[in-house]
Amino acid sequence: MNKLMLGAAAVALTLAVSPAFAADDSGVKLGLGGYFKGYVNYSSQDDAKRVDFLRDTEVHFGGETTLDNGLTVGAHIEATADGADNFDVDESYVYFAGSWGRVNAGKEDGAAYLLQVAAPSADDNIDGIRQFINPTSFTGADYAADASRVGDKVTYLSPVFSGFQAGASYTPDISGATSGGNRSNTGDEAATEAAVRYEGMVGSVGLIAGAGYTTTTQDADQWNAGVDLDIGAFGLGAVYRDTNAGNVNSVLLDDNKTWALGADYTTGPFKLGASYLNSDTDALTGVTDRYAAGVVYSYGPGMTFRGSVNYTEADNAPAGSDDDATTVTVGTQVNF
């Protein structure tokens, strides 16, 4: 698979340097974008009650150009922009695309995450595939297949054929990468991943299904599978992620099994949603159960009001204690 990845990158780079220029030779012009996610949160955790303001803000720079030979060349940069983040760069990569597919090169999520299926949610910032807003003091609970997300990598994504798409990634060094809130900085550890996804109609039912797998040179592996059904205004989905730590020094520090169920109903600008997540980790947090229900209201293009109620229960097996929290979160997301 490594040879396949390097070969795909070589094809893209060869096309990129061929003498076929666009009318404007000034290169790729970057535009400005991003988002602001801000919430007021009330929580009652282990009899302690408090009100917090929670936010997640990013600024994105991106742009692309298409050359005369049909090759599209683009760049994308994301920086965290909340006060304590010091405008740190989160993602930075270039990409090459054409009728043969797309190659990403740089600091970006891998194929296992990019093609991963998400279940319906109450508010995907809180109980979605990746948890951007955590209203409790418990370790973040999500199911993102992002074991190699921090490391620089090369990723190939195929064109979509009859609803099917495949992808593969190679990360030479995932030192400092993050997976499920766990960190490691153990030196040279490579990761290879592959994924497949299908989007289409089966009769009158919309179907999204997919699976992905990541393995590292320290014998760790992670795989995921998911399905999402759209039946008229109703959505129903389920996802599963399994992490095997392998070598104790691996970036994937703890064996973990996480699964989630979600359902939603859309009517006009409103979406009502509910979800359940169970995360079973061999160390640190033990077993976490989270129940969520909420509503999202679109009040303009790229603008939503969001509100949800969550109950989270954590069985901290190593510490021999049980914790629980009830949270009410109200906020807005504005894309720009």
SULDARA-V369882 format. One record per residue. N is the residue number from 1. PSI is psi in whole degrees, 0 to 359 (NA if undefined). OMEGA is omega as a letter, one per 30 degrees, with the letter a starting at -180 (999 if undefined). Layout:
BEGIN
((N,PSI,OMEGA) (N,PSI,OMEGA))
END
This chain:
BEGIN
((1,326,l) (2,319,l) (3,322,l) (4,315,a) (5,314,a) (6,325,l) (7,318,l) (8,318,l) (9,320,a) (10,320,l) (11,314,a) (12,318,a) (13,325,l) (14,316,l) (15,324,a) (16,326,a) (17,2,l) (18,152,a) (19,73,l) (20,95,a) (21,151,l) (22,171,a) (23,325,l) (24,114,a) (25,16,a) (26,5,l) (27,198,a) (28,124,l) (29,129,a) (30,134,l) (31,171,a) (32,136,l) (33,197,l) (34,201,l) (35,160,l) (36,127,l) (37,110,a) (38,136,a) (39,147,l) (40,129,a) (41,129,l) (42,129,a) (43,144,l) (44,102,a) (45,117,l) (46,48,l) (47,3,l) (48,124,a) (49,139,l) (50,160,l) (51,132,a) (52,157,l) (53,121,a) (54,141,l) (55,159,l) (56,120,a) (57,135,l) (58,147,l) (59,131,a) (60,138,l) (61,127,a) (62,156,l) (63,165,l) (64,163,l) (65,151,l) (66,124,a) (67,170,a) (68,335,l) (69,7,l) (70,354,l) (71,127,l) (72,128,l) (73,130,a) (74,170,l) (75,149,l) (76,132,l) (77,133,l) (78,135,l) (79,134,l) (80,137,a) (81,14,l) (82,159,a) (83,317,a) (84,357,a) (85,347,l) (86,30,l) (87,49,a) (88,141,l) (89,125,a) (90,318,l) (91,146,l) (92,111,a) (93,161,l) (94,161,l) (95,154,l) (96,131,a) (97,151,l) (98,194,l) (99,344,a) (100,353,a) (101,209,a) (102,141,l) (103,124,l) (104,140,l) (105,117,l) (106,205,a) (107,100,a) (108,158,l) (109,153,a) (110,181,a) (111,324,a) (112,325,l) (113,317,a) (114,329,l) (115,8,a) (116,144,l) (117,135,l) (118,144,l) (119,155,l) (120,156,a) (121,167,l) (122,315,l) (123,108,a) (124,348,l) (125,337,a) (126,316,a) (127,29,l) (128,197,a) (129,327,l) (130,133,a) (131,106,l) (132,327,a) (133,119,l) (134,107,a) (135,2,l) (136,173,l) (137,3,l) (138,159,l) (139,138,a) (140,138,a) (141,104,l) (142,187,a) (143,28,l) (144,134,l) (145,72,a) (146,43,a) (147,332,a) (148,19,a) (149,328,a) (150,330,a) (151,147,l) (152,139,a) (153,169,l) (154,133,a) (155,135,l) (156,130,l) (157,126,a) (158,164,l) (159,164,l) (160,120,l) (161,113,l) (162,39,l) (163,348,a) (164,142,l) (165,142,l) (166,160,l) (167,158,l) (168,149,a) (169,153,l) (170,125,l) (171,111,a) (172,330,a) (173,116,a) (174,27,l) (175,132,l) (176,3,l) (177,162,a) (178,136,l) (179,113,l) (180,30,l) (181,2,a) (182,143,a) (183,151,l) (184,149,l) (185,72,a) (186,4,a) (187,211,a) (188,109,l) (189,119,a) (190,156,l) (191,140,l) (192,137,a) (193,155,l) (194,151,a) (195,159,l) (196,148,a) (197,146,l) (198,134,l) (199,126,l) (200,191,a) (201,137,l) (202,98,a) (203,237,l) (204,9,a) (205,126,l) (206,133,a) (207,130,l) (208,125,a) (209,147,l) (210,169,l) (211,153,l) (212,159,a) (213,136,l) (214,136,l) (215,149,a) (216,166,a) (217,356,l) (218,27,l) (219,18,l) (220,152,l) (221,158,l) (222,135,l) (223,156,a) (224,156,l) (225,147,a) (226,158,l) (227,141,l) (228,128,a) (229,134,l) (230,114,a) (231,95,a) (232,234,a) (233,356,a) (234,145,l) (235,143,l) (236,132,a) (237,162,l) (238,142,l) (239,156,l) (240,138,l) (241,132,a) (242,125,a) (243,127,l) (244,119,a) (245,330,a) (246,228,l) (247,139,a) (248,337,a) (249,1,a) (250,155,l) (251,331,l) (252,87,a) (253,325,a) (254,139,l) (255,134,a) (256,141,l) (257,122,a) (258,134,l) (259,152,a) (260,145,l) (261,143,l) (262,154,l) (263,149,l) (264,165,l) (265,127,a) (266,130,l) (267,113,a) (268,229,a) (269,0,a) (270,143,l) (271,122,l) (272,136,a) (273,159,l) (274,151,a) (275,161,l) (276,134,l) (277,138,l) (278,124,a) (279,121,a) (280,108,a) (281,135,a) (282,331,a) (283,180,l) (284,269,a) (285,349,a) (286,235,a) (287,131,l) (288,131,l) (289,133,l) (290,132,l) (291,135,a) (292,145,l) (293,142,a) (294,184,a) (295,144,l) (296,129,a) (297,123,l) (298,114,a) (299,2,l) (300,169,l) (301,121,l) (302,17,a) (303,129,a) (304,144,l) (305,142,a) (306,141,l) (307,139,a) (308,156,l) (309,131,a) (310,142,l) (311,125,a) (312,134,l) (313,126,a) (314,124,l) (315,97,a) (316,83,a) (317,313,a) (318,324,a) (319,349,l) (320,30,a) (321,157,l) (322,136,l) (323,150,l) (324,156,a) (325,138,l) (326,129,a) (327,145,l) (328,122,a) (329,128,l) (330,132,a) (331,195,a) (332,152,l) (333,129,l) (334,118,l) (335,142,l) (336,NA,999))
END
